[in-house]
Amino acid sequence: MESLVLIVHVLAAIVIIALVLLQQGKGADAGASFGGGSGASQTVFGSQGGSSFFGKLTAFFALVFFLTSFALAYVASEQAQNISGQVDYLPTLEESDDIVGFPELDSSAPESDIPVVQ
């Protein structure tokens, strides 16, 4: 289930990127008003252009992206709770003598020649 949500999440992200790159910027409309001609009426989406179509499609895939983000966060939190519930007891340093850690300092080691600032 998690892998299916992850695949939908990645595909939604790719579609959002493609849709944003396909859309015209706000400045493209200003060029048409200064002698761009009747090119706007010859578009595939009509004289209004494809902005509303692409805008609605981008909003839909953005909603899918956010919903899959929440679903993945929920799955991750459930997995974290399951893992934390499995750890029953961790010994502390005082309770365990078998912990391999730092070696004991040798008290017969020569003193350093570095002066101590006081």
Backbone torsions as a table, in degrees:
resi	resn	phi	psi	omega
1	MET	NA	-41.2	-179.5
2	GLU	-64.8	-39.4	-179.4
3	SER	-67.5	-34.5	177.0
4	LEU	-65.3	-43.6	178.4
5	VAL	-64.5	-38.5	179.5
6	LEU	-66.2	-39.0	178.5
7	ILE	-65.9	-43.8	177.6
8	VAL	-62.7	-38.0	179.5
9	HIS	-61.9	-48.1	-179.0
10	VAL	-66.9	-41.6	178.4
11	LEU	-64.1	-39.3	177.2
12	ALA	-63.3	-39.3	178.5
13	ALA	-64.6	-41.2	179.3
14	ILE	-66.6	-41.2	179.2
15	VAL	-65.4	-40.0	177.8
16	ILE	-61.4	-43.6	179.2
17	ILE	-61.4	-44.7	-179.7
18	ALA	-64.5	-42.0	-179.5
19	LEU	-66.8	-37.7	178.8
20	VAL	-66.9	-38.1	179.1
21	LEU	-71.4	-26.8	179.4
22	LEU	-78.2	-22.1	-175.7
23	GLN	-76.5	147.6	175.8
24	GLN	-82.3	148.9	176.5
25	GLY	-76.0	170.5	179.4
26	LYS	-66.2	-28.6	-179.1
27	GLY	-73.4	-16.9	-179.3
28	ALA	-69.5	-29.0	178.6
29	ASP	-71.3	-31.5	-179.2
30	ALA	-68.2	-33.8	178.4
31	GLY	-68.2	-32.6	179.8
32	ALA	-70.5	-28.8	-178.5
33	SER	-76.8	-17.6	179.3
34	PHE	-101.3	47.2	175.1
35	GLY	97.4	22.9	177.2
36	GLY	-69.9	-13.2	177.6
37	GLY	83.2	-159.6	-176.9
38	SER	-97.2	29.6	-179.6
39	GLY	-66.4	-25.2	-177.9
40	ALA	-70.4	-28.4	-178.9
41	SER	-80.1	-9.5	-177.9
42	GLN	-102.2	16.0	-179.3
43	THR	-79.6	165.1	-179.5
44	VAL	-66.8	-33.2	-174.1
45	PHE	-96.7	8.6	178.6
46	GLY	98.1	-174.7	-175.8
47	SER	-71.9	-22.6	178.4
48	GLN	-73.5	-22.0	-179.3
49	GLY	91.4	-179.5	-177.5
50	GLY	-95.9	12.1	-174.4
51	SER	-65.1	-41.7	-178.6
52	SER	-70.7	-37.7	178.1
53	PHE	-64.5	-50.9	-179.8
54	PHE	-66.9	-34.0	179.0
55	GLY	-64.8	-43.7	179.0
56	LYS	-68.4	-38.5	178.8
57	LEU	-66.4	-39.9	177.3
58	THR	-65.2	-40.7	178.5
59	ALA	-64.1	-38.7	178.6
60	PHE	-63.8	-47.9	-178.8
61	PHE	-70.2	-27.5	173.7
62	ALA	-66.5	-39.4	176.2
63	LEU	-63.8	-42.6	177.2
64	VAL	-61.8	-41.4	-179.8
65	PHE	-62.8	-44.5	-179.9
66	PHE	-67.2	-40.2	179.3
67	LEU	-65.0	-41.0	177.4
68	THR	-69.5	-30.3	175.1
69	SER	-63.1	-44.6	178.0
70	PHE	-65.4	-38.6	179.3
71	ALA	-64.7	-42.2	178.7
72	LEU	-66.8	-36.9	177.1
73	ALA	-65.5	-39.8	178.7
74	TYR	-64.7	-43.8	179.2
75	VAL	-63.2	-41.3	179.5
76	ALA	-65.0	-38.9	179.5
77	SER	-69.1	-36.5	176.7
78	GLU	-65.1	-40.6	178.4
79	GLN	-66.5	-37.0	179.0
80	ALA	-67.3	-37.4	177.4
81	GLN	-68.2	-37.5	178.1
82	ASN	-66.1	-38.8	179.5
83	ILE	-70.1	-42.3	-178.8
84	SER	-68.9	-26.6	177.8
85	GLY	-73.7	-20.2	-179.2
86	GLN	-80.7	-22.8	-179.8
87	VAL	-84.8	107.5	-176.4
88	ASP	-87.4	-43.6	-170.9
89	TYR	-151.5	130.5	173.0
90	LEU	-119.8	123.0	-178.6
91	PRO	-69.8	147.5	175.4
92	THR	-87.6	173.1	-177.5
93	LEU	-65.2	-36.1	-178.8
94	GLU	-72.0	-29.4	-176.0
95	GLU	-81.7	-21.1	-174.5
96	SER	-114.0	127.4	175.9
97	ASP	-96.2	-10.8	-174.7
98	ASP	-93.6	4.4	-177.6
99	ILE	-72.8	126.3	177.5
100	VAL	-88.1	117.3	-176.1
101	GLY	-142.3	-135.5	-178.7
102	PHE	-75.7	142.7	179.0
103	PRO	-71.5	155.4	176.4
104	GLU	-65.9	143.8	177.8
105	LEU	-77.6	138.0	179.5
106	ASP	-83.2	118.9	-178.0
107	SER	-73.5	-14.0	-180.0
108	SER	-92.6	9.3	179.6
109	ALA	-70.0	143.9	-179.8
110	PRO	-66.1	150.2	179.5
111	GLU	-74.8	154.5	-177.0
112	SER	-76.4	151.8	176.8
113	ASP	-88.0	0.3	-179.2
114	ILE	-80.4	125.7	-179.0
115	PRO	-70.6	148.0	179.4
116	VAL	-93.4	127.4	178.4
117	VAL	-84.0	129.9	-179.5
118	GLN	-117.4	NA	NA
